[in-house]
Amino acid sequence: FFWGGGGGGLHAPQAAGFLPASPFTCYLQGAAGGGKSSFISACGEALGGAIREWADPGRRVSVVKISLNAVTPAQLRHVLTVRGLSDMSIERMVEQSICRGGTCFLHLEEVPGDPAVQDEMFKMVETLVMSLEKRYKQKARSSVLPIYTSNYPPRGPLLAAAVGGSLRITPPPYEVM
């Protein structure tokens, strides 16, 4: 239990726990330098603060970033999965967050524009999450939040269906002094 919100200084005890009921996948689209990565960092901090205050004071939110424009699908397959006890694969980093009772934003940055490549990379990420889900039961599906960012819209049919559309990130207008 922890002491949760409310007014008037006295707070009723609430059961701790944060377990979303359905999988979450998000797609942010915008021009280069438009603030997509900054938005994800800010969301991670805000979500972590909200979870700790209202649901689970010990829960952390981490961001694991993969630059998809720097790898081919074959290279992505190689860096996603565990190859040994002390490797630094994406799977290992996400797994460490889950095992410590955390939530992980899996930031898939710079999704390429080719629809076939989008879907191939999406399937690999889903395979990773499903593999973690098998090992850690429901905990993995609700603790790993894939967030895709790109200059391009989600054109691959599988990716587009999973995200249901994209959020367009536009930087605020700046005045030059």
Phi, psi and chi 1 to 4 in degrees:
 res  aa     phi    psi   chi1   chi2   chi3   chi4
   1 PHE       -  155.2  -73.5   97.4      -      -
   2 PHE  -144.0  164.8   75.9   98.9      -      -
   3 TRP   -86.8  121.5  -63.9   95.8      -      -
   4 GLY  -106.3  179.9      -      -      -      -
   5 GLY   -58.0 -176.4      -      -      -      -
   6 GLY   137.2  176.9      -      -      -      -
   7 GLY  -112.7  168.5      -      -      -      -
   8 GLY    79.6   12.1      -      -      -      -
   9 GLY    88.1  -31.4      -      -      -      -
  10 LEU   -95.6  130.3  -72.9  176.7      -      -
  11 HIS  -118.9  136.2  -58.0  -62.6      -      -
  12 ALA   -80.8  143.5      -      -      -      -
  13 PRO   -66.9  142.7   19.4  -25.4      -      -
  14 GLN  -128.3  148.4  -61.3  176.6    7.1      -
  15 ALA   -70.4  131.7      -      -      -      -
  16 ALA   -78.8  146.3      -      -      -      -
  17 GLY   155.0  140.3      -      -      -      -
  18 PHE  -136.8  109.6  175.6   73.5      -      -
  19 LEU  -144.4   92.6 -167.5   62.6      -      -
  20 PRO   -57.7  146.3  -21.5   31.6      -      -
  21 ALA   -80.9  -21.2      -      -      -      -
  22 SER  -137.5  157.7   60.7      -      -      -
  23 PRO   -61.6  151.1  -17.0   26.4      -      -
  24 PHE  -123.3  129.5  174.5   89.1      -      -
  25 THR  -141.4  135.4  -57.6      -      -      -
  26 CYS  -132.4  150.5 -177.6      -      -      -
  27 TYR  -131.5  121.5 -165.0  102.0      -      -
  28 LEU  -110.7  128.4  -55.4  176.9      -      -
  29 GLN  -121.8  141.7  176.0 -168.1  -12.1      -
  30 GLY   177.4  170.9      -      -      -      -
  31 ALA   -67.7  157.1      -      -      -      -
  32 ALA   -57.6  135.0      -      -      -      -
  33 GLY    78.5   10.3      -      -      -      -
  34 GLY   -82.3   -6.4      -      -      -      -
  35 GLY   102.6   15.6      -      -      -      -
  36 LYS   -63.3  -47.8  -61.1  178.1  -65.4  -72.3
  37 SER   -66.9  -38.5  -67.1      -      -      -
  38 SER   -63.4  -37.9  -63.0      -      -      -
  39 PHE   -62.0  -43.3 -178.3   81.1      -      -
  40 ILE   -65.2  -43.5  -70.9  174.5      -      -
  41 SER   -59.8  -45.4  -66.7      -      -      -
  42 ALA   -64.2  -39.8      -      -      -      -
  43 CYS   -64.5  -40.2  -77.3      -      -      -
  44 GLY   -60.5  -45.1      -      -      -      -
  45 GLU   -65.1  -43.5  -70.0  175.2   26.3      -
  46 ALA   -67.1  -43.4      -      -      -      -
  47 LEU   -63.3  -43.4  178.0   62.5      -      -
  48 GLY   -58.9  -44.8      -      -      -      -
  49 GLY   -63.1  -42.8      -      -      -      -
  50 ALA   -65.9  -43.5      -      -      -      -
  51 ILE   -62.4  -45.9  -68.9  170.5      -      -
  52 ARG   -64.4  -36.1  -76.2 -172.7  -63.3  -79.8
  53 GLU   -77.5  -38.7 -178.1  167.7  -19.2      -
  54 TRP  -108.9  -16.5  -63.1  102.2      -      -
  55 ALA  -130.3  -47.3      -      -      -      -
  56 ASP  -151.8   98.7 -170.7  -15.5      -      -
  57 PRO   -60.2  -21.3  -12.1   19.1      -      -
  58 GLY   -95.7   -1.5      -      -      -      -
  59 ARG   -81.2  135.5 -168.1  163.1 -171.5  103.2
  60 ARG  -110.3  153.2  -60.6 -108.9  178.2 -115.6
  61 VAL  -119.4  122.6  174.7      -      -      -
  62 SER  -114.2  158.6   59.7      -      -      -
  63 VAL  -119.4  122.6  176.5      -      -      -
  64 VAL  -110.8  116.9  174.8      -      -      -
  65 LYS  -104.6  134.6 -174.8 -169.9  -77.8 -169.4
  66 ILE  -124.0  123.2  -52.2  167.8      -      -
  67 SER   -87.0  102.5  -65.5      -      -      -
  68 LEU   -73.6  -22.0  -63.6  179.3      -      -
  69 ASN   -73.6  -11.4   63.8  -16.7      -      -
  70 ALA   -97.6   -1.6      -      -      -      -
  71 VAL  -134.4  152.9  -63.5      -      -      -
  72 THR   -87.6  166.4   64.9      -      -      -
  73 PRO   -55.4  -37.8  -30.4   38.0      -      -
  74 ALA   -65.5  -40.8      -      -      -      -
  75 GLN   -67.1  -39.1  -68.5  166.8  -34.2      -
  76 LEU   -60.9  -44.1  177.0   63.0      -      -
  77 ARG   -56.6  -39.2 -175.7  175.0  -68.8  108.8
  78 HIS   -69.6  -42.1 -177.5   71.1      -      -
  79 VAL   -81.9  -17.0  -62.8      -      -      -
  80 LEU   -71.6  -39.2  -85.0  179.4      -      -
  81 THR  -103.4  152.2   56.4      -      -      -
  82 VAL   -67.4  134.9  171.1      -      -      -
  83 ARG  -118.1   -8.7  -66.5  171.7  -54.0  -77.8
  84 GLY  -171.9 -178.2      -      -      -      -
  85 LEU   -69.2  -32.8  -70.0  175.9      -      -
  86 SER  -122.3   32.9   61.2      -      -      -
  87 ASP   -79.7  169.5   72.4   -2.1      -      -
  88 MET  -115.2   44.6  -73.9  -56.1  -64.9      -
  89 SER   -71.8  162.3   67.5      -      -      -
  90 ILE   -61.1  -41.8  -58.3  -55.4      -      -
  91 GLU   -56.5  -43.7 -179.2  179.3   16.1      -
  92 ARG   -64.4  -42.9  179.4   71.6   70.9 -144.8
  93 MET   -64.6  -42.6  -70.9 -174.9  -94.0      -
  94 VAL   -66.3  -42.9  173.1      -      -      -
  95 GLU   -59.6  -41.1 -176.8  178.3   52.1      -
  96 GLN   -63.0  -38.9  -73.1  175.5   -1.2      -
  97 SER   -64.1  -45.5  178.8      -      -      -
  98 ILE   -64.0  -45.8  -66.7  169.0      -      -
  99 CYS   -63.9  -26.2  -72.0      -      -      -
 100 ARG   -89.2   10.2  -67.1 -179.4  179.4  138.0
 101 GLY    77.4   25.7      -      -      -      -
 102 GLY  -102.9  178.0      -      -      -      -
 103 THR  -113.5  140.6  -62.7      -      -      -
 104 CYS  -123.9  120.2 -179.0      -      -      -
 105 PHE   -80.8  115.5  -83.7   17.5      -      -
 106 LEU   -93.0   95.8 -175.3   53.4      -      -
 107 HIS   -86.3  108.0  178.2 -172.1      -      -
 108 LEU   -99.5   94.0  -59.2  132.5      -      -
 109 GLU   -88.1  143.6 -176.6  177.7   53.1      -
 110 GLU    59.0   56.8  -60.2  -59.8  -24.2      -
 111 VAL   -61.4  129.4  174.9      -      -      -
 112 PRO   -64.5  162.2   -1.5    6.1      -      -
 113 GLY   -79.5  -21.5      -      -      -      -
 114 ASP   -67.2  120.0 -177.3  -37.5      -      -
 115 PRO   -57.8  -39.1  -21.3   29.9      -      -
 116 ALA   -66.2  -40.8      -      -      -      -
 117 VAL   -68.8  -39.7  173.7      -      -      -
 118 GLN   -55.2  -49.4  -75.6 -176.2   -1.2      -
 119 ASP   -67.2  -38.7  -85.4   -6.4      -      -
 120 GLU   -63.3  -44.1 -172.4  173.7   -3.3      -
 121 MET   -68.1  -38.8  -70.2 -179.7  164.3      -
 122 PHE   -60.0  -44.5  168.6   74.6      -      -
 123 LYS   -61.3  -38.3  -74.6 -169.9  -77.9 -173.3
 124 MET   -64.8  -41.9  -76.9 -174.9 -110.8      -
 125 VAL   -66.7  -42.4  170.0      -      -      -
 126 GLU   -63.1  -37.9  -79.9  -61.7  -65.0      -
 127 THR   -62.7  -41.4  -60.5      -      -      -
 128 LEU   -60.0  -49.2  167.4   67.9      -      -
 129 VAL   -63.9  -40.9  174.6      -      -      -
 130 MET   -65.9  -36.0  -73.4 -172.6  -65.8      -
 131 SER   -63.9  -43.3  167.7      -      -      -
 132 LEU   -65.6  -37.3  -69.1  166.2      -      -
 133 GLU   -63.4  -38.9 -172.5  177.4   29.3      -
 134 LYS   -62.8  -40.3  -76.0 -180.0 -174.4  173.2
 135 ARG   -76.6  -36.4  -84.2 -177.5  -86.7  159.0
 136 TYR  -116.0   16.1  -60.1  102.4      -      -
 137 LYS    57.7 -146.1  -51.3  -60.8  177.1 -133.6
 138 GLN   -60.0  -25.2  177.7   63.5   21.8      -
 139 LYS   -53.0  -41.1 -166.1  177.1 -169.3 -178.1
 140 ALA   -70.6  -45.6      -      -      -      -
 141 ARG   -61.8  -36.3  177.0   54.1   73.6  177.1
 142 SER   -89.3   -8.6   61.0      -      -      -
 143 SER  -107.2  -11.8  -63.3      -      -      -
 144 VAL  -109.4  118.9 -179.9      -      -      -
 145 LEU  -115.0   95.4  -49.1  173.8      -      -
 146 PRO   -69.9  127.6  -14.5   27.0      -      -
 147 ILE  -127.3  117.5  -57.3  177.3      -      -
 148 TYR   -96.8  140.1  -64.2   83.9      -      -
 149 THR  -128.8  146.4   62.5      -      -      -
 150 SER  -165.8  160.7 -176.4      -      -      -
 151 ASN   -81.8  -13.9  -58.2  -19.0      -      -
 152 TYR  -108.3  152.5  -51.2  100.6      -      -
 153 PRO   -72.4  162.7   24.0  -30.3      -      -
 154 PRO   -72.5  103.9   25.0  -30.0      -      -
 155 ARG  -100.8  -24.0  -66.3 -175.6 -177.9  123.3
 156 GLY   -67.1  130.4      -      -      -      -
 157 PRO   -57.2  -39.1  -15.0   20.3      -      -
 158 LEU   -68.3  -47.0  -64.3  173.9      -      -
 159 LEU   -63.3  -45.7  177.0   60.5      -      -
 160 ALA   -61.0  -39.3      -      -      -      -
 161 ALA   -67.7  -37.8      -      -      -      -
 162 ALA   -69.0  -38.1      -      -      -      -
 163 VAL   -90.7  -20.4  -61.2      -      -      -
 164 GLY    69.0   12.3      -      -      -      -
 165 GLY   133.0  179.3      -      -      -      -
 166 SER  -130.3  152.6   63.1      -      -      -
 167 LEU   -91.7  130.2  -67.3  168.1      -      -
 168 ARG   -92.4  120.3 -174.5  118.4  173.6   99.7
 169 ILE   -98.2  121.1  -56.5  -65.8      -      -
 170 THR  -122.6  128.8  -53.0      -      -      -
 171 PRO   -66.8  149.4   22.1  -28.2      -      -
 172 PRO   -68.5  151.2   23.3  -29.8      -      -
 173 PRO   -69.0  137.1   21.0  -27.4      -      -
 174 TYR  -110.8  140.6  -65.8   99.1      -      -
 175 GLU   -93.2  132.1  -69.8 -175.8   21.9      -
 176 VAL   -91.4  127.1  177.9      -      -      -
 177 MET   -99.2      -  -61.3  180.0  131.4      -
